């Protein structure tokens, strides 16, 4: 899966704020994502992210 910094990814599960979309801030073994709805940032392992991505914008 080709995910780059700056991409917006749509995940299968909804964030508690109501948004499905996250901005990619860091790429590597782990990804740093920022919620486009509330600005919350998380680190998620590559394996988990690749499994839960619905689409890339």
N, CA, C and O atoms as a MOPAC input file, in Angstrom:
PM7 MOZYME 1SCF
protein

 N      0.84800 1    -1.18100 1     0.00000 1
 C      0.00000 1     0.00000 1     0.00000 1
 C      0.89200 1     1.24200 1     0.00000 1
 O      1.82500 1     1.34900 1     0.79600 1
 N      0.59500 1     2.16700 1    -0.89400 1
 C      1.43300 1     3.36300 1    -1.05000 1
 C      0.78800 1     4.56100 1    -0.34800 1
 O     -0.00500 1     5.29100 1    -0.94400 1
 N      1.13800 1     4.74900 1     0.91400 1
 C      0.62400 1     5.87100 1     1.70200 1
 C      1.77600 1     6.83700 1     1.94200 1
 O      2.83800 1     6.44000 1     2.42000 1
 N      1.56100 1     8.10900 1     1.61000 1
 C      2.59500 1     9.13300 1     1.74400 1
 C      2.16100 1    10.18000 1     2.77100 1
 O      0.98200 1    10.29400 1     3.10300 1
 N      3.14600 1    10.94500 1     3.26800 1
 C      2.86200 1    12.04300 1     4.18700 1
 C      1.98500 1    13.07000 1     3.46000 1
 O      2.26500 1    13.43500 1     2.31800 1
 N      0.94000 1    13.52600 1     4.12100 1
 C      0.03200 1    14.50600 1     3.53700 1
 C     -1.23900 1    13.89300 1     2.97000 1
 O     -2.21500 1    14.60200 1     2.72600 1
 N     -1.23600 1    12.57000 1     2.75700 1
 C     -2.44200 1    11.90300 1     2.26700 1
 C     -3.53500 1    11.94000 1     3.33100 1
 O     -3.25100 1    12.02600 1     4.52500 1
 N     -4.77200 1    11.87500 1     2.88600 1
 C     -5.91900 1    11.72500 1     3.78000 1
 C     -6.41000 1    10.29100 1     3.59500 1
 O     -6.75600 1     9.88600 1     2.48500 1
 N     -6.43900 1     9.52400 1     4.68600 1
 C     -6.91100 1     8.14000 1     4.60700 1
 C     -8.26800 1     8.03300 1     5.28800 1
 O     -8.51600 1     8.66300 1     6.31600 1
 N     -9.14500 1     7.22000 1     4.69400 1
 C    -10.45500 1     6.95700 1     5.27800 1
 C    -10.39500 1     5.57400 1     5.90400 1
 O    -10.08200 1     4.59000 1     5.23400 1
 N    -10.70000 1     5.50700 1     7.20800 1
 C    -10.63700 1     4.25000 1     7.93300 1
 C    -12.02300 1     3.62800 1     8.05700 1
 O    -13.03700 1     4.30800 1     7.89600 1
 N    -12.05400 1     2.31900 1     8.34800 1
 C    -13.32000 1     1.59600 1     8.48200 1
 C    -14.10100 1     2.03400 1     9.71000 1
 O    -15.32500 1     2.15900 1     9.65900 1
 N    -13.39300 1     2.27000 1    10.82200 1
 C    -14.07000 1     2.64400 1    12.06600 1
 C    -14.11500 1     4.15900 1    12.22300 1
 O    -13.18900 1     4.86400 1    11.82000 1
 N    -15.18900 1     4.64500 1    12.80600 1
 C    -15.38300 1     6.06900 1    13.02400 1
 C    -14.70800 1     6.50100 1    14.32400 1
 O    -14.75800 1     5.78300 1    15.32300 1
 N    -14.07600 1     7.68000 1    14.30800 1
 C    -13.50100 1     8.26200 1    15.51800 1
 C    -14.65900 1     8.77900 1    16.37800 1
 O    -15.69600 1     9.15400 1    15.83000 1
 N    -14.51500 1     8.80900 1    17.69700 1
 C    -15.61200 1     9.29900 1    18.55000 1
 C    -16.13100 1    10.70000 1    18.18900 1
 O    -17.28100 1    11.01900 1    18.49200 1
 N    -15.31000 1    11.53800 1    17.55200 1
 C    -15.76400 1    12.87300 1    17.15200 1
 C    -16.68000 1    12.82200 1    15.93400 1
 O    -17.32100 1    13.82000 1    15.60600 1
 N    -16.75200 1    11.67300 1    15.25800 1
 C    -17.63900 1    11.51900 1    14.10700 1
 C    -16.93000 1    11.45200 1    12.76600 1
 O    -17.57300 1    11.18900 1    11.75000 1
 N    -15.62800 1    11.68000 1    12.73400 1
 C    -14.88200 1    11.69500 1    11.48000 1
 C    -14.32100 1    10.30900 1    11.14200 1
 O    -13.92300 1     9.55500 1    12.03000 1
 N    -14.29600 1     9.98800 1     9.83900 1
 C    -13.67500 1     8.76400 1     9.35600 1
 C    -12.29700 1     9.04900 1     8.74600 1
 O    -11.53600 1     8.11700 1     8.48500 1
 N    -11.97000 1    10.32500 1     8.51900 1
 C    -10.76900 1    10.69500 1     7.77200 1
 C     -9.64000 1    11.17100 1     8.67400 1
 O     -9.85600 1    11.88800 1     9.65100 1
 N     -8.41300 1    10.74700 1     8.31500 1
 C     -7.20700 1    11.07200 1     9.06900 1
 C     -6.13100 1    11.54100 1     8.09700 1
 O     -6.01500 1    11.01900 1     6.98800 1
 N     -5.34400 1    12.53000 1     8.52100 1
 C     -4.20800 1    13.01900 1     7.73200 1
 C     -2.94800 1    12.31100 1     8.19200 1
 O     -2.71600 1    12.17100 1     9.39300 1
 N     -2.12300 1    11.85700 1     7.23700 1
 C     -0.87200 1    11.16200 1     7.55500 1
 C      0.21400 1    12.20100 1     7.81400 1
 O      0.50900 1    13.02400 1     6.94800 1
 N      0.81600 1    12.16500 1     9.02200 1
 C      1.86900 1    13.10700 1     9.39600 1
 C      3.25400 1    12.47800 1     9.34900 1
 O      4.24200 1    13.18100 1     9.13500 1
 N      3.34400 1    11.15800 1     9.54500 1
 C      4.63600 1    10.46300 1     9.59900 1
 C      4.45000 1     9.06800 1     9.04200 1
 O      3.43700 1     8.41900 1     9.30500 1
 N      5.43500 1     8.59700 1     8.26400 1
 C      5.40400 1     7.26800 1     7.66800 1
 C      6.64500 1     6.51400 1     8.09600 1
 O      7.72600 1     7.09500 1     8.18700 1
 N      6.50200 1     5.23800 1     8.35500 1
 C      7.61800 1     4.37700 1     8.74500 1
 C      7.06500 1     3.05100 1     9.20600 1
 O      6.06600 1     2.57800 1     8.66300 1
 N      7.69400 1     2.43400 1    10.20300 1
 C      7.15400 1     1.21500 1    10.79200 1
 C      5.83500 1     1.53100 1    11.48800 1
 O      4.93300 1     0.69500 1    11.54200 1
 N      5.73400 1     2.75500 1    12.02300 1
 C      4.49300 1     3.26400 1    12.61000 1
 C      4.04900 1     4.48300 1    11.80700 1
 O      4.86800 1     5.16700 1    11.19300 1
 N      2.76000 1     4.74300 1    11.81800 1
 C      2.21800 1     5.93800 1    11.18700 1
 C      1.72400 1     6.88100 1    12.27500 1
 O      1.16600 1     6.43400 1    13.27700 1
 N      1.92300 1     8.18200 1    12.08600 1
 C      1.29900 1     9.17900 1    12.95600 1
 C      0.15700 1     9.77000 1    12.14600 1
 O      0.35600 1    10.28100 1    11.04400 1
 N     -1.03900 1     9.69100 1    12.71100 1
 C     -2.23600 1    10.19200 1    12.05100 1
 C     -2.86000 1    11.30700 1    12.86900 1
 O     -2.78900 1    11.30700 1    14.09800 1
 N     -3.47500 1    12.26100 1    12.17100 1
 C     -4.18000 1    13.36200 1    12.82200 1
 C     -5.62100 1    13.35300 1    12.32100 1
 O     -5.87200 1    13.37600 1    11.11700 1
 N     -6.55300 1    13.31900 1    13.25300 1
 C     -7.97600 1    13.31400 1    12.91200 1
 C     -8.33200 1    14.64200 1    12.25000 1
 O     -7.98400 1    15.70800 1    12.75800 1
 N     -9.03400 1    14.57200 1    11.10600 1
 C     -9.41700 1    15.80500 1    10.41200 1
 C    -10.59800 1    16.48100 1    11.09200 1
 O    -10.87900 1    17.64800 1    10.81900 1
 N    -11.29500 1    15.76700 1    11.97400 1
 C    -12.43700 1    16.35200 1    12.67500 1
 C    -12.03300 1    17.15000 1    13.89800 1
 O    -12.41800 1    18.31000 1    14.04200 1
 N    -11.24400 1    16.52300 1    14.79800 1
 C    -10.94500 1    17.17400 1    16.08700 1
 C     -9.46600 1    17.48100 1    16.29000 1
 O     -9.11700 1    18.18100 1    17.24000 1
 N     -8.58300 1    16.97400 1    15.42000 1
 C     -7.15600 1    17.26800 1    15.54200 1
 C     -6.38800 1    16.32000 1    16.44400 1
 O     -5.19000 1    16.51300 1    16.65600 1
 N     -7.05100 1    15.28900 1    16.98700 1
 C     -6.38300 1    14.31800 1    17.86000 1
 C     -5.34100 1    13.53700 1    17.05400 1
 O     -5.60700 1    13.13800 1    15.92000 1
 N     -4.15400 1    13.31900 1    17.63700 1
 C     -3.08800 1    12.58700 1    16.94900 1
 C     -2.86100 1    11.24200 1    17.61300 1
 O     -2.90800 1    11.11300 1    18.83600 1
 N     -2.60800 1    10.21900 1    16.75500 1
 C     -2.33000 1     8.87300 1    17.25200 1
 C     -1.14400 1     8.28800 1    16.49200 1
 O     -0.82600 1     8.71800 1    15.38300 1
 N     -0.49700 1     7.30200 1    17.10800 1
 C      0.51000 1     6.48500 1    16.42600 1
 C     -0.11600 1     5.10800 1    16.27000 1
 O     -0.69500 1     4.57200 1    17.21500 1
 N      0.00000 1     4.53100 1    15.06800 1
 C     -0.58100 1     3.22100 1    14.79000 1
 C      0.42000 1     2.39800 1    13.98700 1
 O      1.01400 1     2.91700 1    13.04200 1
 N      0.62200 1     1.12700 1    14.33700 1
 C      1.54800 1     0.27800 1    13.58000 1
 C      1.09800 1     0.11100 1    12.12700 1
 O     -0.09800 1     0.11900 1    11.83800 1
 N      2.06100 1    -0.03800 1    11.21800 1
 C      1.78200 1    -0.18000 1     9.78100 1
 C      0.80400 1    -1.32100 1     9.50900 1
 O     -0.12100 1    -1.16800 1     8.71100 1
 N      1.00200 1    -2.45200 1    10.16100 1
 C      0.14600 1    -3.62600 1     9.94100 1
 C     -1.31900 1    -3.31200 1    10.24200 1
 O     -2.20800 1    -3.68100 1     9.47600 1
 N     -1.56400 1    -2.62700 1    11.36400 1
 C     -2.93900 1    -2.28900 1    11.75400 1
 C     -3.55700 1    -1.26100 1    10.80300 1
 O     -4.73400 1    -1.36700 1    10.46000 1
 N     -2.77900 1    -0.27900 1    10.38000 1
 C     -3.30700 1     0.74900 1     9.48400 1
 C     -3.67100 1     0.15500 1     8.12900 1
 O     -4.74400 1     0.43800 1     7.59600 1
 N     -2.78400 1    -0.66700 1     7.56900 1
 C     -3.05200 1    -1.24700 1     6.25400 1
 C     -4.31000 1    -2.10700 1     6.26900 1
 O     -5.00800 1    -2.20600 1     5.26000 1
 N     -4.60100 1    -2.73100 1     7.41400 1
 C     -5.78600 1    -3.55700 1     7.53300 1
 C     -7.06500 1    -2.71600 1     7.62600 1
 O     -8.12300 1    -3.13800 1     7.15900 1
 N     -6.96400 1    -1.52300 1     8.23100 1
 C     -8.17500 1    -0.74500 1     8.49900 1
 C     -8.44700 1     0.39300 1     7.51000 1
 O     -9.42500 1     1.12200 1     7.67300 1
 N     -7.59600 1     0.55900 1     6.48500 1
 C     -7.80300 1     1.63200 1     5.49700 1
 C     -8.89000 1     1.22200 1     4.51400 1
 O     -8.87400 1     0.12200 1     3.96100 1
 N     -9.83300 1     2.13500 1     4.31300 1
 C    -10.91800 1     1.91600 1     3.35100 1
 C    -10.59100 1     2.59200 1     2.01800 1
 O    -10.95600 1     2.09000 1     0.95500 1
 N     -9.89800 1     3.73700 1     2.08500 1
 C     -9.54400 1     4.47700 1     0.87800 1
 C     -8.52600 1     5.55600 1     1.16300 1
 O     -8.36200 1     5.99000 1     2.30300 1
 N     -7.82700 1     5.99500 1     0.09000 1
 C     -6.82200 1     7.05000 1     0.19400 1
 C     -7.24200 1     8.20000 1    -0.70000 1
 O     -7.63700 1     7.99800 1    -1.84800 1
 N     -7.15100 1     9.42700 1    -0.15800 1
 C     -7.53800 1    10.60600 1    -0.93200 1
 C     -6.34100 1    11.49000 1    -1.10400 1
 O     -6.43700 1    12.54600 1    -1.72900 1

